[in-house]
Amino acid sequence: MKTVFLLAFIGILGALAAAGLFMLRNSGGKQRGPKMARALAVRVGVSVALFLFILLSYYMGWIQPTGVPLTR
């Protein structure tokens, strides 16, 4: 389970880095907006998918709360 979460976070950071590179790089006069927007859309999609996977994992019993107390 940790591997799935780690791969998803790496994918999120990779899409964010790609969007940043598209934003900063001058692509020879071409519009950089569509590539950057696509990379950000991928990042949002992977983030939503990770959130839904975490919810599904909790409901299926694949992951459990840690039981960390909220009081001091």
C-alpha positions as CSV (number, residue, x, y, z in Angstrom):
1,M,0.0,0.0,0.0
2,K,2.9,2.4,0.8
3,T,4.3,1.7,-2.6
4,V,1.1,2.8,-4.3
5,F,0.9,6.0,-2.3
6,L,4.6,6.7,-3.0
7,L,4.2,6.2,-6.7
8,A,1.1,8.4,-6.8
9,F,3.0,11.2,-4.9
10,I,5.9,10.9,-7.3
11,G,3.5,11.2,-10.2
12,I,1.9,14.3,-8.7
13,L,5.3,15.9,-8.2
14,G,6.4,14.9,-11.7
15,A,3.4,16.5,-13.3
16,L,3.9,19.6,-11.2
17,A,7.5,19.8,-12.2
18,A,6.6,19.3,-15.9
19,A,4.1,22.2,-15.7
20,G,6.7,24.4,-14.1
21,L,9.2,23.5,-16.8
22,F,6.6,24.3,-19.5
23,M,5.9,27.6,-17.8
24,L,9.5,28.7,-17.6
25,R,10.9,27.3,-20.9
26,N,10.5,29.4,-24.0
27,S,9.3,26.9,-26.6
28,G,10.6,28.7,-29.7
29,G,7.7,31.1,-30.0
30,K,5.0,28.4,-29.7
31,Q,2.3,28.7,-27.1
32,R,3.3,27.0,-23.9
33,G,-0.2,27.3,-22.4
34,P,-1.7,24.1,-23.7
35,K,1.2,21.9,-22.5
36,M,1.3,23.5,-19.1
37,A,-2.5,23.2,-18.7
38,R,-2.4,19.6,-19.7
39,A,0.4,18.9,-17.1
40,L,-1.6,20.7,-14.4
41,A,-4.8,18.8,-15.4
42,V,-2.9,15.5,-15.1
43,R,-1.7,16.6,-11.6
44,V,-5.2,17.4,-10.5
45,G,-6.5,14.1,-11.9
46,V,-3.8,12.0,-10.2
47,S,-4.4,13.9,-6.9
48,V,-8.2,13.2,-7.1
49,A,-7.5,9.6,-8.0
50,L,-5.2,9.2,-5.0
51,F,-7.7,10.7,-2.7
52,L,-10.5,8.4,-4.0
53,F,-8.1,5.4,-3.7
54,I,-7.4,6.3,-0.1
55,L,-11.1,6.4,0.7
56,L,-11.7,3.1,-1.1
57,S,-8.8,1.5,0.8
58,Y,-10.2,2.7,4.1
59,Y,-13.7,1.4,3.4
60,M,-12.4,-1.9,2.1
61,G,-10.2,-2.3,5.2
62,W,-6.9,-2.3,3.4
63,I,-5.7,0.5,5.6
64,Q,-6.5,1.3,9.3
65,P,-6.3,4.4,11.3
66,T,-3.2,4.6,13.5
67,G,-5.0,5.4,16.7
68,V,-2.9,8.4,17.5
69,P,-4.6,10.2,20.4
70,L,-5.8,13.8,19.7
71,T,-5.3,14.9,23.3
72,R,-2.1,15.7,25.1
